[in-house]
Amino acid sequence: MSVQMILLPLFVHVALVLAVLLRGIRAPEVTAEGVRAGLAALLFYALTTLTFFTRKADVLFVVLAWVFVLLRLAAAFPHLLSARARGHFSLDLASLAVLAAMWALFALSILLNI
């Protein structure tokens, strides 16, 4: 798997986070939803880095990374359009489930050496 393929979902997610942060400059507020999204981003970045350096990034990882990023984009899109947008709990939950699956698969691949 090429470096570009592995890191492209991460770059797209960074662009999303920067857009959300820029949007939030006008109306800054810290919410539980924002904290959750920040922690999910941190876990995603850490996992991408670990899979890259341990050479465990495969096609399944890249597909799941894109699913995670697309779910985060879908959840953030209304917030980018309107400051009064409400959260989409189902999209947040789905993206967290994908992230948890990615971490579980990575942990198994490291622990079982597969």
C-alpha positions in Angstrom: 0.0 0.0 0.0 1.5 3.4 -1.0 2.1 6.2 1.5 -0.3 8.4 -0.4 -3.1 5.8 -0.2 -2.5 5.4 3.6 -2.3 9.1 4.4 -4.9 10.6 2.0 -7.9 9.9 4.4 -5.9 11.5 7.2 -5.2 14.6 5.1 -8.9 14.9 4.2 -9.8 14.6 7.8 -7.3 17.3 8.8 -8.8 19.6 6.2 -12.3 18.9 7.7 -11.1 19.6 11.2 -9.4 22.9 10.1 -12.7 23.9 8.3 -14.7 23.2 11.4 -12.2 25.1 13.6 -12.3 28.1 11.2 -16.1 28.0 11.3 -16.0 28.0 15.1 -13.9 31.1 15.3 -17.0 33.2 14.9 -19.0 31.4 17.5 -16.6 29.6 19.8 -18.2 27.2 22.3 -17.0 24.0 23.8 -19.6 21.2 23.7 -19.5 17.6 24.7 -20.0 16.8 21.0 -16.9 18.9 20.1 -14.8 17.2 22.8 -15.9 13.8 21.5 -15.1 14.7 17.9 -11.6 16.0 19.0 -10.9 12.8 20.9 -12.0 10.7 17.9 -9.7 12.7 15.6 -6.8 12.2 18.0 -7.4 8.4 18.1 -7.7 8.4 14.3 -4.4 10.3 13.8 -2.6 8.0 16.3 -3.9 4.9 14.7 -3.0 6.0 11.2 0.5 6.8 12.4 0.9 3.5 14.2 -0.4 1.5 11.2 2.0 3.3 8.9 5.1 2.8 11.0 4.3 -0.8 11.9 3.5 -1.6 8.3 0.0 -2.9 9.2 -1.8 -0.5 6.9 -3.6 -2.7 4.3 -6.5 -2.3 2.0 -9.0 -3.0 4.8 -7.4 -0.2 6.9 -7.6 2.3 4.1 -11.3 1.4 3.3 -12.2 1.8 7.0 -10.3 5.0 7.2 -12.3 6.4 4.3 -15.6 5.2 5.9 -14.6 7.0 9.1 -13.7 10.2 7.3 -16.8 10.2 5.1 -19.0 9.7 8.2 -17.2 12.6 9.9 -17.7 14.7 6.8 -21.4 13.9 6.8 -21.7 14.7 10.5 -19.8 18.0 10.1 -21.4 19.3 6.9 -24.5 20.9 8.5 -22.2 22.6 11.1 -20.2 24.2 8.3 -23.4 25.6 6.7 -25.1 26.9 9.8 -24.0 27.8 13.3 -27.4 26.6 14.6 -27.1 23.1 13.2 -27.8 20.2 15.5 -25.6 17.2 15.9 -26.3 13.9 14.2 -25.8 11.3 16.9 -26.3 8.3 14.6 -23.4 9.5 12.3 -21.2 10.2 15.4 -22.0 6.7 16.7 -21.4 5.1 13.4 -18.0 6.8 13.0 -17.0 5.8 16.5 -18.0 2.2 15.8 -15.8 2.2 12.7 -12.9 3.7 14.6 -13.3 1.1 17.4 -13.3 -1.6 14.7 -10.1 -0.2 13.2 -8.4 -0.1 16.6 -9.6 -3.7 17.4 -8.3 -5.0 14.0 -4.9 -3.2 14.5 -4.6 -4.6 18.0 -5.3 -8.1 16.8 -2.9 -7.8 14.0 -0.1 -6.7 16.4 -0.9 -9.1 19.2 -1.4 -12.1 16.9 1.4 -11.0 14.5 -0.8 -11.3 11.4 
